[in-house]
């Protein structure tokens, strides 16, 4: 079996992909490492197929560019839910036969085993993750505790880290402005609601440090460049567990969604790619992923046994976005909303940034 490699975008995937049976594109950092340990290495060991992983700040634009250029070098990509829907509608992805997905380890058919919405025409959920915000407990021993606190510069002074884009930032602003989670997308669907979200962001704009890659958020916090930051919950968990960072997640106002494995149209190894997707999203695959990083599995059968972190002692349930106690004031991302409004709201966001 050929050697398995993890590569960053600093190295071109083209030369390596020619020698691989399957090339998987993911997000790098703790997430990419978790997927490598849970999916890539076990699949390669089980099948003997050389499998490599390449990193991207966001795989969706990368694979779309490949398909449009007619030069696809990636077989499987990890993309956000709304991107999986949009790219499927645009003909960028191969359809996935839901009936071909393996039953759960307890015999439950895949259609009944996956959580609602976890399987789409062109994608299968790898996990349920969340945009949260986190802080350094050495700076704020008593909090913050609510999403409103993220915007309170008087009570909690210091820079704020935010992902550079409209998605999850506009929702966070409305949540921080007191809009109930159940009403966020109704409000954001109106011009007045969009204005309200940007007005809330105006209150902290001068104190924002923008991040783009998932690994940047915990690094900003660790370097003391921000007092608190939005982040992918698994990145904060990994920094705290693996590196001993004094980071605390605030679950109030979390914005969660499914992450999806997709196969780009024209993937050079499409048949093997489909087998990889089936393997990775099996009961065992999703359970293995949830034991590497704190993202919830999208299969019911994966949660029937207690999930323990790779350290062998940390029970994962309290650290998952899907834990009942973490869902008190949580918002599920509306893929339908972002498929319809992504372009216009990001254009408005970029214009706002330049003001």
C-alpha positions as CSV (number, residue, x, y, z in Angstrom):
1,X,0.0,0.0,0.0
2,X,1.3,3.4,-0.9
3,X,2.2,5.8,1.9
4,X,-0.6,8.0,3.2
5,X,0.1,11.8,3.2
6,X,-1.5,14.9,4.6
7,X,-0.8,18.0,2.5
8,X,-1.4,21.7,2.9
9,X,-2.3,24.2,0.3
10,X,1.3,25.3,0.4
11,X,2.0,22.2,-1.7
12,X,0.3,21.5,-5.0
13,X,-2.0,18.5,-5.0
14,X,-1.5,17.9,-8.7
15,X,1.7,15.9,-8.6
16,X,0.5,13.8,-5.7
17,X,-3.0,13.1,-6.9
18,X,-1.6,11.4,-10.0
19,X,-0.1,8.7,-7.7
20,X,-3.2,8.3,-5.5
21,X,-6.3,6.3,-5.8
22,X,-8.4,8.9,-3.9
23,X,-7.7,12.5,-3.1
24,X,-9.8,14.1,-0.3
25,X,-10.0,17.8,0.2
26,X,-10.8,19.1,3.7
27,X,-10.3,22.1,5.9
28,X,-7.0,21.4,7.5
29,X,-6.1,22.0,11.2
30,X,-7.6,19.9,13.9
31,X,-10.6,19.1,11.7
32,X,-8.5,17.7,8.8
33,X,-6.4,15.7,11.3
34,X,-9.6,14.2,12.8
35,X,-10.9,13.2,9.4
36,X,-7.5,11.8,8.5
37,X,-7.5,9.6,11.6
38,X,-11.2,8.6,11.5
39,X,-11.7,8.2,7.7
40,X,-8.6,8.4,5.5
41,X,-6.2,6.1,7.3
42,X,-8.8,3.4,8.2
43,X,-10.1,3.4,4.6
44,X,-6.6,3.0,3.1
45,X,-5.9,0.2,5.6
46,X,-9.1,-1.6,4.8
47,X,-9.0,-1.3,1.0
48,X,-5.3,-0.9,0.2
49,X,-6.1,2.1,-1.9
50,X,-3.6,5.0,-1.6
51,X,-5.5,8.0,-0.2
52,X,-4.2,11.5,0.4
53,X,-5.8,14.5,2.0
54,X,-5.2,18.1,0.8
55,X,-6.2,21.2,2.7
56,X,-8.2,24.3,1.8
57,X,-9.5,27.3,3.6
58,X,-12.8,26.5,1.9
59,X,-13.1,23.5,-0.4
60,X,-16.3,24.6,-2.1
61,X,-14.9,27.4,-4.3
62,X,-11.8,25.2,-5.1
63,X,-13.8,22.3,-6.5
64,X,-16.2,24.5,-8.4
65,X,-13.2,26.2,-10.1
66,X,-11.8,22.7,-11.0
67,X,-15.0,21.5,-12.5
68,X,-15.5,24.7,-14.5
69,X,-11.9,24.5,-15.8
70,X,-12.4,20.8,-16.7
71,X,-9.4,19.9,-14.5
72,X,-10.7,18.0,-11.5
73,X,-7.9,16.6,-9.2
74,X,-10.1,16.0,-6.1
75,X,-12.3,12.9,-5.6
76,X,-14.1,13.8,-2.4
77,X,-14.5,17.2,-0.7
78,X,-15.8,18.3,2.7
79,X,-18.2,21.3,2.2
80,X,-20.7,23.2,4.2
81,X,-24.4,22.2,3.9
82,X,-25.6,25.2,1.9
83,X,-22.6,24.8,-0.5
84,X,-23.5,21.1,-1.1
85,X,-27.1,22.1,-2.0
86,X,-26.0,25.0,-4.2
87,X,-23.2,23.2,-6.0
88,X,-25.5,20.2,-6.6
89,X,-28.1,22.6,-8.2
90,X,-25.4,24.1,-10.4
91,X,-24.4,20.6,-11.7
92,X,-20.9,20.7,-10.0
93,X,-21.4,17.5,-8.0
94,X,-22.1,13.9,-8.7
95,X,-25.4,12.6,-7.4
96,X,-25.2,10.1,-4.5
97,X,-27.6,7.2,-4.4
98,X,-29.0,7.3,-0.8
99,X,-30.1,3.7,-1.2
100,X,-26.5,2.6,-1.6
101,X,-25.4,3.9,1.8
102,X,-24.8,1.1,4.4
103,X,-27.3,0.3,7.1
104,X,-26.5,1.2,10.7
105,X,-24.5,-1.3,12.7
106,X,-27.7,-2.3,14.4
107,X,-29.3,-3.1,11.1
108,X,-31.4,0.1,10.8
109,X,-31.7,1.2,7.1
110,X,-29.6,4.3,6.3
111,X,-32.7,6.3,5.5
112,X,-33.9,5.8,9.1
113,X,-30.5,5.9,10.8
114,X,-29.4,9.3,9.5
115,X,-30.8,12.4,11.2
116,X,-33.3,14.4,9.2
117,X,-31.6,16.4,6.4
118,X,-28.3,14.6,6.8
119,X,-28.5,13.0,3.3
120,X,-29.1,15.2,0.3
121,X,-29.1,14.5,-3.5
122,X,-25.3,15.1,-3.7
123,X,-24.0,15.0,-0.2
124,X,-23.8,12.9,3.0
125,X,-23.2,14.4,6.4
126,X,-19.9,13.8,8.1
127,X,-20.8,15.5,11.3
128,X,-22.8,18.3,12.9
129,X,-20.6,21.3,13.8
130,X,-21.3,24.7,15.2
131,X,-20.2,28.3,15.0
132,X,-19.7,29.3,18.6
133,X,-17.8,32.0,20.4
134,X,-15.1,31.4,22.9
135,X,-12.9,33.3,25.4
136,X,-9.8,33.0,27.5
137,X,-10.7,32.2,31.1
138,X,-7.6,33.9,32.4
139,X,-9.0,37.2,31.0
140,X,-12.6,36.7,32.0
141,X,-12.9,34.4,35.0
142,X,-16.6,35.1,35.4
143,X,-17.9,35.0,31.9
144,X,-19.1,35.9,29.3
145,X,-22.2,33.6,29.3
146,X,-24.6,34.9,26.6
147,X,-24.4,35.8,23.0
148,X,-25.3,39.4,23.9
149,X,-22.0,39.5,25.9
150,X,-20.0,39.1,22.7
151,X,-21.2,42.6,21.7
152,X,-20.8,44.2,25.1
153,X,-17.5,46.0,24.8
154,X,-18.0,47.9,28.1
155,X,-18.6,44.9,30.3
156,X,-16.1,42.7,28.4
157,X,-13.5,44.9,26.8
158,X,-11.1,43.8,24.1
159,X,-10.9,42.8,20.4
160,X,-13.4,40.4,18.9
161,X,-12.6,37.8,16.3
162,X,-15.1,37.1,13.5
163,X,-15.2,35.0,10.4
164,X,-14.9,37.2,7.3
165,X,-18.2,36.6,5.6
166,X,-21.9,37.2,5.9
167,X,-22.9,33.6,6.8
168,X,-23.2,33.0,10.6
169,X,-22.1,36.6,11.3
170,X,-25.4,38.2,10.4
171,X,-27.3,35.6,12.4
172,X,-25.0,36.1,15.3
173,X,-25.6,39.8,15.2
174,X,-29.4,39.3,15.3
175,X,-29.1,36.8,18.1
176,X,-26.9,39.2,20.0
177,X,-29.5,41.9,19.5
178,X,-32.2,39.8,21.2
179,X,-33.9,38.2,18.2
180,X,-35.1,34.7,19.3
181,X,-33.4,31.9,17.4
182,X,-36.8,30.7,15.9
183,X,-37.3,34.2,14.3
184,X,-33.8,34.9,13.0
185,X,-34.3,33.9,9.4
186,X,-37.7,35.6,9.2
187,X,-36.1,38.8,10.4
188,X,-33.0,38.4,8.1
189,X,-35.3,37.8,5.1
190,X,-36.4,41.5,5.3
191,X,-34.4,44.6,4.3
192,X,-35.1,46.0,7.8
193,X,-33.7,42.8,9.3
194,X,-30.5,43.0,7.3
195,X,-30.1,46.6,8.3
196,X,-30.6,45.6,11.9
197,X,-27.9,43.0,11.7
198,X,-25.4,45.4,10.2
199,X,-26.3,48.0,12.7
200,X,-25.4,45.6,15.5
201,X,-22.1,44.7,13.8
202,X,-21.4,48.5,13.6
203,X,-21.3,48.5,17.5
204,X,-18.1,46.4,17.4
205,X,-16.7,46.9,13.9
206,X,-13.7,49.0,15.0
207,X,-12.7,46.3,17.4
208,X,-13.0,43.3,15.1
209,X,-10.1,41.1,13.9
210,X,-11.3,39.1,10.9
211,X,-10.3,35.5,10.3
212,X,-10.8,33.3,7.2
213,X,-9.3,29.9,7.9
214,X,-10.6,27.8,10.8
215,X,-7.2,27.4,12.4
216,X,-6.8,31.2,12.7
217,X,-9.6,31.7,15.3
218,X,-8.0,29.7,18.2
219,X,-4.6,31.1,17.3
220,X,-5.9,34.7,17.6
221,X,-7.2,33.8,21.0
222,X,-4.0,32.0,22.0
223,X,-1.8,35.0,20.9
224,X,-4.0,37.4,22.8
225,X,-4.9,39.3,19.7
226,X,-8.6,39.0,20.6
227,X,-10.4,38.7,23.9
228,X,-13.0,36.4,22.4
229,X,-13.7,35.0,19.0
230,X,-16.2,33.1,17.0
231,X,-14.8,29.8,15.9
232,X,-15.7,26.3,14.9
233,X,-16.5,24.5,18.2
234,X,-14.2,21.6,17.4
235,X,-11.2,23.9,16.9
236,X,-11.7,25.3,20.4
237,X,-12.2,21.9,21.9
238,X,-9.0,20.6,20.3
239,X,-7.0,23.6,21.5
240,X,-8.2,23.1,25.0
241,X,-7.8,19.3,25.1
242,X,-4.7,18.8,23.0
243,X,-2.8,21.9,23.9
244,X,-4.1,22.8,27.3
245,X,-5.3,26.3,26.3
246,X,-7.6,28.0,28.9
247,X,-10.4,28.4,26.4
248,X,-14.2,28.2,27.2
249,X,-17.0,27.8,24.7
250,X,-20.2,29.8,25.1
251,X,-22.9,27.7,23.7
252,X,-25.6,30.3,23.9
253,X,-26.4,31.5,20.4
254,X,-24.5,28.6,18.7
255,X,-25.3,28.2,15.0
256,X,-25.0,24.6,13.9
257,X,-25.2,22.7,10.6
258,X,-24.2,19.5,8.9
259,X,-20.9,19.2,7.1
260,X,-21.1,17.1,3.9
261,X,-18.9,14.9,1.9
262,X,-19.5,15.4,-1.8
263,X,-17.9,14.1,-5.1
264,X,-17.1,16.7,-7.7
265,X,-18.4,16.2,-11.2
266,X,-15.6,14.6,-13.2
267,X,-13.7,13.2,-10.2
268,X,-10.9,11.1,-11.6
269,X,-11.7,8.2,-9.3
270,X,-15.4,8.6,-8.9
271,X,-16.2,4.9,-8.2
272,X,-13.6,4.7,-5.4
273,X,-14.7,8.1,-4.1
274,X,-18.3,6.8,-3.6
275,X,-16.9,3.8,-1.7
276,X,-14.9,6.2,0.5
277,X,-18.0,8.2,1.3
278,X,-19.9,5.1,2.2
279,X,-17.1,3.9,4.5
280,X,-16.6,7.3,6.2
281,X,-20.3,7.9,6.8
282,X,-21.0,4.4,8.2
283,X,-21.9,3.9,11.9
284,X,-18.3,3.1,12.7
285,X,-16.8,6.0,10.6
286,X,-19.0,8.7,12.2
287,X,-18.4,7.3,15.6
288,X,-14.6,7.3,15.1
289,X,-14.8,11.0,13.9
290,X,-16.7,12.0,17.0
291,X,-14.0,10.4,19.1
292,X,-11.4,12.6,17.4
293,X,-13.1,16.0,17.5
294,X,-16.2,17.4,19.2
295,X,-18.6,17.4,16.2
296,X,-21.8,15.3,16.6
297,X,-22.4,12.2,14.4
298,X,-25.3,12.4,12.0
299,X,-26.3,8.7,12.5
300,X,-28.4,7.6,15.5
301,X,-26.5,4.3,15.6
302,X,-23.2,6.1,16.1
303,X,-24.5,7.5,19.3
304,X,-25.8,4.3,20.9
305,X,-22.4,3.7,22.5
306,X,-20.8,6.2,24.8
307,X,-18.4,8.4,22.8
308,X,-14.9,8.9,24.4
309,X,-12.3,11.3,23.1
310,X,-9.1,9.9,21.8
311,X,-7.5,10.6,25.2
312,X,-9.4,7.6,26.5
313,X,-11.1,9.5,29.4
314,X,-13.0,12.6,28.2
315,X,-16.7,11.8,27.6
316,X,-17.7,13.7,24.4
317,X,-21.4,14.1,24.9
318,X,-21.2,17.5,26.8
319,X,-18.9,18.9,24.2
320,X,-21.1,18.2,21.1
321,X,-23.3,20.9,19.5
322,X,-26.1,18.3,19.7
323,X,-26.0,17.9,23.5
324,X,-29.4,18.9,24.8
325,X,-27.9,21.4,27.3
326,X,-26.1,23.1,24.4
327,X,-29.2,23.6,22.3
328,X,-31.1,25.9,24.7
329,X,-30.7,29.0,22.5
330,X,-29.3,27.4,19.3
331,X,-29.9,28.2,15.7
332,X,-29.8,25.6,12.9
333,X,-28.4,27.2,9.8
334,X,-30.9,27.5,7.0
335,X,-29.3,26.1,3.9
336,X,-32.4,27.2,1.8
337,X,-31.9,30.8,3.0
338,X,-28.2,30.9,2.1
339,X,-28.7,29.2,-1.3
340,X,-31.1,32.0,-2.1
341,X,-29.3,35.0,-0.5
342,X,-25.5,34.1,-0.3
343,X,-24.5,36.3,-3.2
344,X,-26.4,39.4,-2.3
345,X,-25.6,39.3,1.4
346,X,-21.9,38.8,0.8
347,X,-21.9,41.7,-1.7
348,X,-23.5,43.8,1.0
349,X,-21.0,42.5,3.6
350,X,-18.0,43.4,1.4
351,X,-19.4,46.8,0.8
352,X,-19.9,47.3,4.6
353,X,-16.4,46.2,5.3
354,X,-14.9,48.8,2.9
355,X,-16.9,51.7,4.5
